[in-house]
Amino acid sequence: MAHPTIDPTLGPVLARTGGERAILDAFLDFHRGTVLRKVRGLTDADAARRLVPSQTTLAGLLRHLTVVEGNWFRCLFAPGPDDVYRTSQADADASFALRPGDTVETLAAAYEAACEQSRQVAARFDLDHVVPHPQLGVVSLRWALVHLIEETARHAGHADILRELTDGETGAI
């Protein structure tokens, strides 16, 4: 019997019989990759264009998710002396704002670097490892991973809609 070919970008499918950690990592990386694929091939102007009433843009999503990665993994699980966990809605809203000189490439590179740093930090701890959280008391690494899957998937959906509005392209890949 021939085995079906599985698209290698579908990490969650490939990890379907893996352990809990492999499955969590695969889903998070899949959604991270989806966000990056949504901005690839766009001009800087298209990525920065506002298509909805909020400040949400494709480029802004990259900036926001870069902040989110650092906030949840570096600031909570491996904080440096200058790392401060951002808790306010104003901080979250500001994280979508683009800065002079932001480009698709610089934003994508920063996001990829933040994701890699998050992977390295997360790999140092067991899923049951807990850290203090300024609003929730304590959170486990498992909870943080699931939260980041939810957050990234939500924004991947936003990116999908914004990309379709930009040039008609649809799909996760």
One Martini backbone bead per residue (centre of mass of N, CA, C, O) as a GRO file, in nm:
protein
  173
    1MET     BB    1   0.095   0.037   0.024
    2ALA     BB    2   0.059   0.359  -0.029
    3HIS     BB    3   0.177   0.658   0.079
    4PRO     BB    4   0.101   0.955   0.149
    5THR     BB    5   0.167   1.276   0.081
    6ILE     BB    6   0.328   1.513   0.294
    7ASP     BB    7   0.339   1.824   0.374
    8PRO     BB    8   0.613   1.971   0.537
    9THR     BB    9   0.449   2.235   0.649
   10LEU     BB   10   0.275   2.019   0.829
   11GLY     BB   11   0.374   1.967   1.132
   12PRO     BB   12   0.120   1.854   1.281
   13VAL     BB   13   0.108   1.602   1.103
   14LEU     BB   14   0.395   1.488   1.163
   15ALA     BB   15   0.324   1.497   1.496
   16ARG     BB   16   0.071   1.296   1.547
   17THR     BB   17   0.270   1.079   1.733
   18GLY     BB   18   0.378   1.255   1.935
   19GLY     BB   19   0.454   1.427   2.182
   20GLU     BB   20   0.353   1.695   2.345
   21ARG     BB   21   0.590   1.881   2.271
   22ALA     BB   22   0.592   1.827   1.964
   23ILE     BB   23   0.304   1.928   1.916
   24LEU     BB   24   0.326   2.213   2.023
   25ASP     BB   25   0.563   2.301   1.844
   26ALA     BB   26   0.428   2.242   1.569
   27PHE     BB   27   0.190   2.437   1.594
   28LEU     BB   28   0.349   2.695   1.643
   29ASP     BB   29   0.529   2.680   1.387
   30PHE     BB   30   0.302   2.681   1.183
   31HIS     BB   31   0.189   2.965   1.257
   32ARG     BB   32   0.445   3.119   1.217
   33GLY     BB   33   0.477   3.042   0.915
   34THR     BB   34   0.215   3.162   0.816
   35VAL     BB   35   0.279   3.454   0.874
   36LEU     BB   36   0.529   3.466   0.692
   37ARG     BB   37   0.385   3.380   0.426
   38LYS     BB   38   0.190   3.634   0.416
   39VAL     BB   39   0.445   3.847   0.359
   40ARG     BB   40   0.558   3.720   0.130
   41GLY     BB   41   0.601   3.930  -0.160
   42LEU     BB   42   0.565   4.197  -0.036
   43THR     BB   43   0.545   4.508  -0.004
   44ASP     BB   44   0.589   4.747   0.220
   45ALA     BB   45   0.327   4.898   0.156
   46ASP     BB   46   0.132   4.657   0.169
   47ALA     BB   47   0.207   4.570   0.465
   48ALA     BB   48   0.126   4.876   0.582
   49ARG     BB   49  -0.158   4.864   0.497
   50ARG     BB   50  -0.475   4.979   0.572
   51LEU     BB   51  -0.787   4.760   0.575
   52VAL     BB   52  -0.874   4.842   0.864
   53PRO     BB   53  -0.971   5.031   1.131
   54SER     BB   54  -0.747   4.931   1.258
   55GLN     BB   55  -0.387   4.892   1.307
   56THR     BB   56  -0.396   4.642   1.134
   57THR     BB   57  -0.118   4.485   0.984
   58LEU     BB   58   0.108   4.288   0.849
   59ALA     BB   59   0.350   4.433   0.976
   60GLY     BB   60   0.224   4.467   1.262
   61LEU     BB   61   0.206   4.166   1.324
   62LEU     BB   62   0.506   4.116   1.334
   63ARG     BB   63   0.571   4.310   1.561
   64HIS     BB   64   0.378   4.194   1.773
   65LEU     BB   65   0.485   3.895   1.773
   66THR     BB   66   0.765   3.971   1.868
   67VAL     BB   67   0.677   4.078   2.142
   68VAL     BB   68   0.528   3.828   2.242
   69GLU     BB   69   0.761   3.634   2.247
   70GLY     BB   70   0.937   3.797   2.451
   71ASN     BB   71   0.730   3.821   2.678
   72TRP     BB   72   0.680   3.508   2.731
   73PHE     BB   73   0.976   3.392   2.730
   74ARG     BB   74   1.195   3.587   2.819
   75CYS     BB   75   1.055   3.760   3.048
   76LEU     BB   76   0.953   3.503   3.214
   77PHE     BB   77   1.188   3.261   3.176
   78ALA     BB   78   1.457   3.474   3.079
   79PRO     BB   79   1.540   3.733   3.227
   80GLY     BB   80   1.674   4.029   3.202
   81PRO     BB   81   1.755   4.329   3.345
   82ASP     BB   82   1.558   4.486   3.108
   83ASP     BB   83   1.315   4.305   3.147
   84VAL     BB   84   0.962   4.370   3.076
   85TYR     BB   85   0.651   4.294   3.139
   86ARG     BB   86   0.371   4.333   2.941
   87THR     BB   87   0.022   4.432   3.045
   88SER     BB   88  -0.100   4.641   2.868
   89GLN     BB   89  -0.301   4.760   2.620
   90ALA     BB   90  -0.111   4.980   2.525
   91ASP     BB   91   0.123   4.792   2.463
   92ALA     BB   92  -0.026   4.618   2.257
   93ASP     BB   93  -0.102   4.845   2.061
   94ALA     BB   94   0.194   4.954   2.014
   95SER     BB   95   0.307   4.682   1.878
   96PHE     BB   96   0.181   4.765   1.582
   97ALA     BB   97   0.373   4.989   1.540
   98LEU     BB   98   0.553   5.151   1.315
   99ARG     BB   99   0.878   5.218   1.202
  100PRO     BB  100   1.121   5.365   1.083
  101GLY     BB  101   1.247   5.126   0.842
  102ASP     BB  102   1.042   4.928   0.812
  103THR     BB  103   1.035   4.595   0.684
  104VAL     BB  104   0.966   4.297   0.587
  105GLU     BB  105   1.252   4.184   0.635
  106THR     BB  106   1.307   4.301   0.922
  107LEU     BB  107   1.053   4.186   1.057
  108ALA     BB  108   1.096   3.888   0.986
  109ALA     BB  109   1.375   3.860   1.120
  110ALA     BB  110   1.284   3.938   1.406
  111TYR     BB  111   1.076   3.713   1.434
  112GLU     BB  112   1.263   3.473   1.387
  113ALA     BB  113   1.450   3.540   1.625
  114ALA     BB  114   1.234   3.528   1.847
  115CYS     BB  115   1.152   3.235   1.795
  116GLU     BB  116   1.429   3.111   1.849
  117GLN     BB  117   1.455   3.214   2.136
  118SER     BB  118   1.202   3.071   2.240
  119ARG     BB  119   1.296   2.785   2.183
  120GLN     BB  120   1.545   2.797   2.367
  121VAL     BB  121   1.402   2.860   2.627
  122ALA     BB  122   1.192   2.627   2.631
  123ALA     BB  123   1.409   2.389   2.620
  124ARG     BB  124   1.502   2.438   2.934
  125PHE     BB  125   1.204   2.331   2.999
  126ASP     BB  126   0.951   2.203   3.140
  127LEU     BB  127   0.612   2.202   3.112
  128ASP     BB  128   0.580   2.235   3.445
  129HIS     BB  129   0.710   2.492   3.453
  130VAL     BB  130   0.711   2.775   3.673
  131VAL     BB  131   0.604   3.123   3.675
  132PRO     BB  132   0.570   3.434   3.731
  133HIS     BB  133   0.271   3.642   3.705
  134PRO     BB  134   0.136   3.962   3.724
  135GLN     BB  135  -0.181   3.845   3.676
  136LEU     BB  136  -0.186   3.501   3.728
  137GLY     BB  137   0.071   3.436   3.914
  138VAL     BB  138   0.103   3.149   3.749
  139VAL     BB  139   0.293   2.973   3.489
  140SER     BB  140   0.331   2.746   3.251
  141LEU     BB  141   0.479   2.637   2.977
  142ARG     BB  142   0.234   2.501   2.861
  143TRP     BB  143   0.050   2.748   2.874
  144ALA     BB  144   0.227   2.934   2.700
  145LEU     BB  145   0.217   2.762   2.445
  146VAL     BB  146  -0.088   2.763   2.409
  147HIS     BB  147  -0.118   3.066   2.399
  148LEU     BB  148   0.069   3.107   2.148
  149ILE     BB  149  -0.100   2.946   1.959
  150GLU     BB  150  -0.352   3.120   1.982
  151GLU     BB  151  -0.228   3.395   1.910
  152THR     BB  152  -0.099   3.316   1.637
  153ALA     BB  153  -0.354   3.202   1.500
  154ARG     BB  154  -0.520   3.456   1.512
  155HIS     BB  155  -0.312   3.626   1.342
  156ALA     BB  156  -0.311   3.442   1.095
  157GLY     BB  157  -0.603   3.507   1.025
  158HIS     BB  158  -0.560   3.803   0.980
  159ALA     BB  159  -0.346   3.767   0.758
  160ASP     BB  160  -0.527   3.621   0.560
  161ILE     BB  161  -0.725   3.853   0.515
  162LEU     BB  162  -0.521   4.075   0.438
  163ARG     BB  163  -0.403   3.928   0.194
  164GLU     BB  164  -0.666   3.903   0.035
  165LEU     BB  165  -0.711   4.215   0.023
  166THR     BB  166  -0.445   4.277  -0.130
  167ASP     BB  167  -0.421   4.000  -0.367
  168GLY     BB  168  -0.608   3.721  -0.315
  169GLU     BB  169  -0.452   3.549  -0.133
  170THR     BB  170  -0.472   3.209  -0.016
  171GLY     BB  171  -0.390   3.029   0.250
  172ALA     BB  172  -0.137   2.866   0.451
  173ILE     BB  173   0.099   2.829   0.200
   0.00000   0.00000   0.00000
